């Protein structure tokens, strides 16, 4: 049982197949059909897939070629990020009618702290239901939600009854919920980490809970500390309405592999221009330039350089990227190049380490 005292009411709202759902909403002919946003052409990568396409195993980050093999009737649609951003703003406007504590994670998901909300509604579950109904009635899209005592549990819960559903994990249910949870469902445990945990005999939250913090740190480094606390329902991260951006990037996948640095210079110029444009739009600058190189065998390499001053100018970004490109010989032909700028002038000190958090059991979720 969790200790008692202060508690927060956190909602995680996650739009259902957002990009694909927007395309189906805007084009009724696509409704009920398997569609993929992006992924066109022989080198394309899918950004999102409709639920009709997911039944065939199609998913984001998959190559369009593989997706087409899995689902022969798959319809490829070009992405329209301006439209997705427009819809996202409308959704966020609804959120802000309930609380100012809204932390967007991306265009299609956000955390809301409704502990003290503008509607004076003591039930976070009812607020989540009302928000989902408004998104459907006013915009035409479905959303799922998770409701609980902290961001971690709410995030996990939002995936429970997808699509178009919600799940509340009440304070007194948190420990049992986490103990029974498949380790693959833990937010922050990816495919590689899950495989490592399996090898160590960790399959559920209960298995994870049996391991000491020293054991987890030995096998998973700093992440081990995170796993130790979250499986006990402890996650102190607050909902931050002004989430600090830590990096900004742009990348391009080429229709044909590039085998020489000379052929990459023009591509880098376009990428640097895009990064500079995004930096100016966000009104930020950075010191660390990182060049991302994905080779034809899909191996990945990054090269970075930290400058003594902040930059956002295209010419300076491009010059640094060129320097990194020629830093060492390429290992193979290249299918993708990317440039990112980090160590931004928006960064602040890191949060303190996890500490015990107290929870009140009867709270009207």
C-alpha positions in Angstrom: 0.0 0.0 0.0 1.2 3.5 -0.8 1.8 6.0 2.0 -0.7 8.8 2.4 -0.6 12.6 2.1 -0.6 14.8 -1.0 -1.7 13.5 -4.4 -2.1 14.7 -7.9 -4.8 13.9 -10.5 -3.1 13.4 -13.8 -4.7 12.7 -17.2 -2.7 11.5 -20.2 -4.7 12.1 -23.4 -3.5 10.3 -26.5 -5.2 10.8 -29.9 -6.0 7.6 -31.8 -3.9 7.1 -34.9 -3.8 10.8 -35.1 -2.2 11.6 -38.5 -4.2 8.8 -40.2 -7.4 9.7 -38.5 -7.1 13.3 -39.6 -6.6 12.1 -43.2 -9.7 9.9 -43.0 -11.7 12.7 -41.5 -10.7 15.2 -44.2 -11.2 12.6 -47.0 -14.3 10.4 -46.3 -13.3 8.1 -49.1 -10.5 6.8 -46.9 -12.7 6.0 -43.9 -12.7 2.3 -42.9 -9.7 1.7 -45.3 -6.1 0.7 -44.4 -4.0 3.8 -44.9 -0.5 4.8 -44.2 0.7 8.4 -43.8 4.1 8.7 -45.5 6.0 5.6 -46.7 5.4 6.3 -50.4 8.2 5.4 -52.8 10.7 2.6 -52.5 12.7 4.4 -49.7 9.8 5.9 -47.8 9.1 5.3 -44.1 5.7 5.3 -42.5 4.8 8.1 -40.1 1.4 6.7 -39.0 -1.0 3.9 -39.8 -4.8 3.6 -39.5 -6.2 0.9 -37.2 -7.4 -0.9 -40.3 -3.8 -1.1 -41.5 -2.5 -2.0 -38.1 -4.5 -5.2 -38.2 -2.1 -6.4 -40.9 1.0 -5.5 -38.8 1.6 -2.1 -40.4 3.1 0.4 -38.0 5.0 3.7 -37.8 8.7 3.7 -38.6 8.2 0.7 -40.9 9.4 0.9 -44.5 6.6 1.5 -47.1 7.9 -1.5 -49.1 7.4 -3.9 -46.1 4.0 -2.3 -45.3 2.8 -2.9 -48.8 3.8 -6.6 -48.6 1.9 -7.0 -45.3 -1.2 -5.2 -46.6 -1.5 -5.3 -50.4 -4.5 -2.9 -50.3 -2.7 -0.3 -48.3 -3.3 3.3 -49.4 -0.4 5.7 -49.0 -1.1 9.3 -48.2 1.3 12.2 -48.1 1.6 13.8 -44.7 0.3 17.3 -44.0 2.0 18.5 -40.8 0.5 22.0 -41.1 -3.0 20.4 -40.9 -2.0 18.2 -38.0 -0.7 21.2 -36.1 -3.9 23.1 -36.8 -6.0 20.3 -35.4 -3.6 19.9 -32.4 -4.1 23.6 -31.5 -7.8 23.1 -31.4 -7.5 20.1 -29.1 -5.1 22.0 -26.9 -7.6 24.8 -26.6 -10.1 22.3 -25.2 -7.5 21.1 -22.7 -6.8 24.7 -21.5 -10.5 25.2 -20.6 -10.0 22.7 -17.8 -6.5 23.5 -16.6 -3.5 25.6 -17.4 -1.2 22.7 -16.4 -1.0 21.1 -19.9 2.2 19.5 -21.1 2.2 18.6 -24.8 4.5 15.6 -25.6 3.8 15.9 -29.3 1.0 17.0 -31.6 -1.1 14.1 -30.6 -0.6 13.6 -26.8 -0.4 15.6 -23.6 -0.5 15.4 -19.9 -3.0 17.4 -17.9 -2.9 18.1 -14.1 -6.5 18.5 -13.1 -5.9 18.3 -9.3 -7.2 21.9 -9.1 -9.1 22.4 -12.3 -11.1 25.3 -13.7 -14.4 23.4 -13.7 -14.2 22.6 -10.0 -14.9 18.9 -10.9 -13.4 16.6 -8.2 -13.4 13.6 -10.6 -10.5 13.3 -13.0 -12.2 10.4 -14.7 -15.3 12.5 -15.5 -13.1 15.3 -16.8 -11.2 12.9 -19.1 -14.6 11.5 -20.4 -15.9 15.0 -21.0 -12.7 16.1 -22.8 -12.8 13.0 -25.1 -16.5 13.6 -25.9 -15.7 17.3 -26.8 -12.8 16.3 -29.0 -15.2 13.9 -30.9 -18.1 16.3 -31.1 -16.2 19.5 -31.9 -13.4 18.1 -34.0 -14.5 14.7 -35.2 -11.7 12.6 -33.8 -11.4 10.0 -31.1 -9.0 10.0 -28.2 -8.0 7.7 -25.4 -7.0 8.6 -21.9 -5.3 7.3 -18.8 -6.0 8.7 -15.4 -4.0 8.2 -12.2 -1.7 9.6 -9.5 1.3 10.5 -11.7 2.5 10.9 -15.3 4.0 7.4 -15.5 0.9 5.4 -14.5 -1.4 7.7 -16.5 0.7 7.2 -19.6 0.6 3.4 -19.3 -3.1 3.5 -18.6 -4.0 5.5 -21.7 -2.9 2.6 -23.9 -5.1 0.1 -22.0 -8.4 0.6 -23.8 -7.4 2.1 -27.1 -8.9 3.1 -29.4 -11.6 5.5 -28.1 -11.4 4.4 -24.4 -10.0 5.3 -21.1 -8.7 3.6 -17.9 -8.5 5.0 -14.4 -6.0 3.5 -12.0 -7.2 4.7 -8.6 -4.6 5.3 -5.8 -5.4 2.1 -4.0 -5.1 0.1 -7.3 -1.7 1.5 -8.4 0.6 -1.1 -6.8 -1.4 -4.1 -7.9 -1.8 -2.6 -11.4 2.0 -2.2 -11.7 2.8 -5.6 -10.2 0.7 -7.4 -12.8 1.8 -5.3 -15.7 3.8 -6.9 -18.5 7.3 -5.4 -18.5 6.9 -4.5 -22.2 4.1 -2.1 -21.1 6.3 -0.1 -18.9 6.9 3.4 -20.4 10.6 3.7 -20.9 11.2 0.0 -21.5 12.0 -0.5 -25.2 12.4 -3.7 -27.2 16.1 -4.1 -26.4 15.7 -3.5 -22.7 12.7 -5.8 -22.5 14.8 -8.6 -24.1 17.5 -8.0 -21.5 15.0 -8.1 -18.7 13.6 -11.4 -20.0 17.1 -12.8 -19.8 17.3 -11.7 -16.2 14.0 -13.4 -15.4 12.0 -10.1 -15.3 8.7 -10.5 -17.1 6.2 -8.5 -15.0 6.2 -5.6 -12.6 6.2 -8.0 -9.7 9.4 -9.6 -11.0 11.0 -6.1 -11.4 10.0 -5.2 -7.9 11.9 -8.2 -6.5 15.2 -6.7 -7.7 17.2 -4.3 -5.5 18.1 -0.8 -6.6 21.8 -1.9 -6.7 21.0 -4.8 -8.9 19.0 -2.7 -11.3 21.7 0.0 -11.4 24.3 -2.6 -12.1 22.4 -4.0 -15.1 20.7 -0.8 -16.4 22.7 2.1 -15.2 20.8 5.3 -14.3 17.6 3.8 -15.9 17.7 1.1 -13.2 17.0 3.8 -10.6 14.0 4.9 -12.6 12.7 1.3 -12.9 13.1 0.8 -9.2 10.9 3.8 -8.3 8.2 3.6 -11.0 7.3 0.0 -10.2 6.6 1.2 -6.7 4.2 3.9 -8.0 6.8 6.7 -7.4 7.2 9.3 -10.2 7.6 12.9 -9.1 7.8 14.6 -12.5 5.4 17.5 -12.6 3.2 18.5 -15.5 5.2 21.3 -17.1 3.1 23.6 -19.3 6.3 25.2 -20.7 8.2 22.1 -21.6 11.9 23.0 -22.4 13.0 21.9 -25.8 16.4 20.2 -25.6 17.3 19.8 -29.3 16.0 20.6 -32.8 16.7 18.6 -35.9 15.9 17.8 -39.5 16.9 14.9 -41.7 16.4 13.5 -45.2 16.2 10.0 -46.6 17.5 9.8 -50.1 15.8 8.0 -53.1 19.3 6.6 -54.0 22.2 5.8 -51.7 25.0 8.4 -51.8 28.5 7.1 -52.0 30.6 10.3 -51.9 30.8 13.3 -49.6 30.7 15.5 -52.7 27.2 14.3 -53.5 26.1 15.0 -49.9 27.0 18.7 -49.7 23.9 19.9 -51.5 21.7 17.7 -49.4 23.3 19.0 -46.2 22.7 22.6 -47.3 18.9 21.9 -47.6 18.9 20.2 -44.2 20.9 23.1 -42.6 18.4 25.5 -44.1 15.5 23.6 -42.5 17.2 23.5 -39.1 18.0 27.2 -39.2 14.4 27.9 -40.2 13.0 25.9 -37.3 15.5 27.5 -34.8 14.4 31.0 -35.9 10.8 30.1 -35.7 11.3 28.8 -32.1 13.6 31.7 -31.3 16.4 29.5 -29.9 20.0 28.9 -30.6 22.4 26.1 -29.7 26.1 25.2 -29.3 26.3 21.5 -30.2 25.9 20.5 -33.8 25.4 16.7 -34.4 25.6 15.1 -37.8 23.5 11.9 -38.1 24.5 9.4 -40.8 22.5 6.2 -41.6 24.3 3.9 -43.9 22.8 1.6 -46.6 23.1 -1.4 -44.2 21.0 0.7 -41.7 23.8 1.1 -39.2 23.8 4.5 -37.6 26.6 6.9 -36.8 26.6 10.4 -35.1 29.4 13.0 -35.0 29.2 16.0 -32.8 31.0 19.3 -32.2 30.3 21.8 -29.4 31.0 25.4 -30.3 32.0 28.1 -27.7 29.0 30.2 -28.7 25.3 29.8 -29.6 24.4 29.7 -33.2 21.2 29.5 -35.4 22.6 30.8 -38.6 22.4 28.4 -41.6 26.0 29.2 -42.8 27.5 28.3 -39.4 25.4 25.2 -39.0 26.3 24.1 -42.5 30.1 24.8 -42.1 30.1 22.7 -38.9 28.1 19.9 -40.5 30.6 19.8 -43.4 33.5 19.7 -41.0 31.9 16.7 -39.2 31.2 15.0 -42.6 34.8 15.1 -43.5 36.0 14.2 -40.0 36.5 10.6 -40.9 36.0 8.3 -43.9 32.5 7.1 -44.6 31.9 3.4 -43.7 29.5 2.7 -46.5 27.1 4.4 -48.9 24.6 6.7 -47.2 20.8 6.5 -47.2 20.0 9.3 -44.7 21.6 12.5 -43.3 20.4 14.6 -40.4 21.6 17.6 -38.6 20.5 18.5 -35.0 21.4 21.4 -32.7 21.4 20.8 -29.0 22.8 22.4 -25.8 20.2 25.1 -26.5 19.9 28.5 -24.8 16.6 27.3 -23.3 18.0 24.6 -21.1 17.9 24.8 -17.3 19.2 22.7 -14.5 18.1 19.1 -14.3 15.4 18.0 -11.9 16.6 16.5 -8.6 16.8 12.7 -8.3 13.6 10.7 -7.5 12.5 10.8 -3.9 9.6 9.1 -2.1 6.2 10.6 -2.9 3.2 10.3 -0.7 -0.3 9.4 -1.9 -3.7 9.7 -0.3 -5.8 6.6 -1.0 -9.4 7.9 -1.1 -9.4 10.8 -3.5 -12.5 10.5 -5.8 -10.9 9.5 -9.0 
